[in-house]
Amino acid sequence: MKHFFLIAAIALSFSSKAQKDEKAIQLLGEGLQAMSAKEYEKADSLIALSIEMDEAGQSYFQRGNVQLLMADTCAACASYEKAITMNISNAVDRFALTCVQVDTLNFPEDIDAEILKTAHFSTIQKERCSDKQHQIFHLSVESERVNQSLISFRIKDDSFAADSILSIENLDALPQLGKVYSNTQTPPMIKENGSALSAMTILMHSMNTTKYPSSAKKAGVQGTVVVSFIVNEKGEKTDFEIVQSVHPDLDKEAIRVASTLPEVGPATVGGKPVQLEYIMPIRFTIN
């Protein structure tokens, strides 16, 4: 009899979840119809209800589109950012187009040769709805797949303030400063099997390793925690940081999951080991 009630409870749980998901999809569809009819406030309300039932990345992306049509750019940017943490690729392009002002600093050809070995130009990215500002440096390198590809990095150095901008006049300091790359010629390779530490590898590790903290589950807390970390020149995982927090217990579990990724060798640029930054979203959903 106990088994019967257990099976019945599990079946009811799955049924309830399926109904909830179906309702969320229905609300999103109605919201998109309202958006097509230019009923933007109605569309925003319907998609917001859909998100309450199921925090889906596409729902956040579409809500951002509606908010943009309502001329609420900052709300749209917040929605796009949320969609980005849920791996919605379209949101990355939309956020870059809508929410970031980019200025380019081109390095003159007659500049010091050591600087040109380090980078060819930089982009200064300013977020429209916040005081965030980033300078990203870009180096054009030969690639096996294409004639040229861009390697990008930011400065992470105790002697260099995060909001400082290197101008042409003081670029001579660039080769000596610490750099953290966002993409490299050779990624970190897993020591156990020789495969790359790819986004898919990280996703599978997250799915197989994450344990939902009972305290957060009982409280009904769910959402996506975003962790950043660096694989340094020795292949060590360091500088774990919560980029997007949901709940202290979920944040702690996300750090644990990231720290238990397989042992790797370092990424390389020009055959030399470098620091590479990873951004790892971990979604906690109560079924």
SULGITA-V321338 format. One record per helix or strand of 3 or more residues. SS is the DSSP state (H for helix, E for strand). FROM is the first residue (numbers start at 1). TO is the last residue. If there is no record, write none. Layout:
[[SS,FROM,TO] [SS,FROM,TO]]
//
This chain:
[[H,2,36] [H,40,53] [H,57,69] [H,73,85] [H,89,99] [E,100,106] [H,113,118] [E,121,127] [E,133,142] [E,148,155] [H,168,176] [E,179,181] [H,199,209] [H,214,218] [E,223,231] [E,237,244] [H,248,259] [E,267,269] [E,272,284]]
//
